[in-house]
Structure formats: C-alpha cells, structure tokens
Amino acid sequence: MAIRKTRSDCTVGTLEKKNGLPPGTIRNKNGRDTRSDKRIGTIRKEYNKK
C-alpha cells in the first residue's frame, strides 16, 4: 500500500491523531510546541524560506 503526502490544509492536531503521535510531537524551530490548529502548508512555507 502506498503512503501519500499529507495534505497542506491538514492541521497539526489532525496529523498527530491520524498518525498516532503524542500531542506536542511537531515543534517550532525554537523548540516550543506548534499550535494544534496550525496548517501543514504554513509549516512547509516556513521551513522553505531559508
């Protein structure tokens, strides 16, 4: 079974629940927890800015 890329409009909270990850797994660059209502597309844009 193929694994698909996570959609950009998915939120961090949904991604963590869907993949069985504990809350707070996805973190910001400074080490703090990412808000659960932040979208995956926004995170990708932040990391591609460099």
C-alpha distances in whole Angstrom, upper triangle without the diagonal:
4,7,10,13,15,18,21,23,21,24,24,24,21,19,21,20,17,16,18,21,24,27,28,25,25,29,31,32,35,34,34,31,30,31,28,29,28,26,23,25,28,27,25,28,30,29,29,33,34
4,6,10,12,15,18,20,19,22,22,23,20,17,19,20,16,15,18,20,24,26,27,24,23,26,28,30,33,31,32,29,28,29,26,27,26,23,20,21,25,24,22,25,27,25,25,29,30
4,7,9,12,15,17,16,18,18,19,17,14,16,17,13,12,15,17,20,22,23,20,19,23,25,26,29,28,28,26,24,25,23,23,22,20,17,18,21,20,19,22,24,22,22,26,27
4,6,9,12,14,13,16,16,18,15,13,16,16,13,13,16,17,21,22,23,20,19,22,23,25,28,27,27,25,23,23,21,21,20,17,14,15,19,18,16,19,21,20,20,24,25
4,6,9,12,11,14,14,16,14,11,14,16,13,13,16,17,20,20,21,18,16,19,20,22,25,24,24,22,20,21,19,19,17,14,11,12,15,14,12,15,18,16,17,20,22
4,7,9,7,10,11,13,11,8,11,13,10,11,14,14,18,17,18,16,14,17,18,20,23,22,22,19,17,17,15,15,14,11,8,9,13,12,11,14,16,16,16,20,22
4,6,6,9,11,13,11,10,13,14,12,13,17,17,20,19,19,18,16,18,19,21,24,24,23,20,17,17,15,14,13,9,7,8,11,12,11,13,16,16,16,19,22
4,6,8,10,13,12,11,14,16,15,16,19,18,20,19,19,18,15,17,17,19,22,22,21,19,15,15,14,13,10,7,5,4,8,9,8,10,13,14,14,16,19
4,6,10,12,10,10,14,15,14,16,19,18,20,19,19,18,16,18,18,20,23,23,22,19,15,14,13,10,9,6,6,6,9,11,11,12,15,16,17,19,22
4,7,8,7,7,10,11,10,12,15,15,17,15,16,16,13,16,17,20,22,21,20,17,14,13,10,9,8,6,6,8,10,11,12,14,16,17,18,20,23
4,5,5,6,9,10,11,12,14,13,14,12,13,13,11,13,14,17,20,19,17,14,10,9,7,5,5,4,6,9,10,10,12,14,15,16,18,20,23
4,5,5,6,9,10,11,12,10,11,9,9,9,7,10,11,15,17,15,14,10,8,7,5,6,6,6,6,10,10,9,12,14,14,15,18,19,22
4,5,5,6,9,10,11,9,10,7,9,10,9,12,14,18,19,17,15,11,9,8,4,6,8,9,10,14,14,13,16,18,18,19,21,23,25
4,5,5,6,9,10,10,11,10,12,12,12,15,17,20,22,20,18,15,13,11,8,9,10,10,10,13,15,14,16,19,19,20,22,24,27
4,5,5,6,8,8,10,10,11,10,9,13,15,18,20,19,17,14,12,12,9,10,11,10,9,12,14,13,14,17,18,18,20,22,24
4,6,5,6,5,7,7,8,7,8,12,15,18,19,17,16,12,11,12,9,11,12,12,11,15,16,14,16,19,19,19,21,24,25
4,6,5,6,8,8,11,11,12,15,18,21,23,20,19,15,14,14,10,13,14,14,14,17,19,17,19,22,22,22,25,27,29
4,6,8,11,11,14,13,13,17,20,23,25,22,21,18,16,16,13,14,15,14,13,17,19,18,19,22,23,22,24,27,29
4,6,9,11,13,11,12,16,19,21,23,21,20,17,16,17,14,16,16,16,14,17,19,17,18,22,22,21,23,26,28
4,7,9,12,10,12,16,19,22,24,21,20,17,17,17,14,17,18,18,16,20,22,20,21,24,24,23,26,29,30
4,6,8,7,9,12,16,19,20,17,16,13,13,15,12,16,16,16,15,19,20,17,19,22,22,21,24,26,27
4,6,6,9,12,16,18,19,16,15,11,13,13,12,15,16,17,17,21,21,18,21,24,23,22,25,27,28
4,6,8,10,13,17,17,14,12,9,10,10,8,12,13,15,15,19,19,16,19,22,21,21,24,26,27
4,6,7,10,13,13,10,8,5,7,8,8,12,12,14,14,18,17,14,17,20,18,18,22,23,24
4,6,10,13,14,10,10,7,8,11,10,14,13,15,13,17,17,14,16,19,17,17,20,22,23
4,7,10,12,9,9,6,6,9,9,12,11,12,10,14,13,10,12,15,14,13,16,18,19
4,7,8,6,6,4,5,9,10,13,11,13,12,15,13,10,13,15,12,12,16,17,17
4,5,5,5,6,6,9,12,13,11,13,12,14,12,9,11,13,10,10,14,14,15
4,5,8,9,9,13,15,17,14,15,14,16,13,10,12,13,9,9,12,13,12
4,6,9,10,13,16,18,16,18,17,19,16,13,16,16,13,12,16,16,15
4,7,9,12,15,17,16,18,17,19,17,14,16,18,14,14,18,18,18
4,6,9,12,15,13,16,16,19,16,14,17,18,15,15,19,19,20
4,6,9,12,11,14,14,17,15,12,16,17,15,16,19,20,21
4,6,9,7,10,10,13,11,9,13,14,12,13,17,18,19
4,6,6,9,11,13,12,11,14,16,14,16,19,20,22
4,6,8,10,13,12,12,15,17,16,17,20,22,24
4,6,9,12,11,11,15,16,16,18,20,21,24
4,7,9,7,8,11,12,12,14,16,17,20
4,5,5,7,9,10,11,13,15,16,19
4,5,5,6,9,10,11,12,15,17
4,5,5,6,9,10,11,13,16
4,5,5,6,9,10,11,14
4,5,5,6,9,10,13
4,5,5,6,9,11
4,6,5,6,10
4,6,5,8
4,6,7
4,6
4
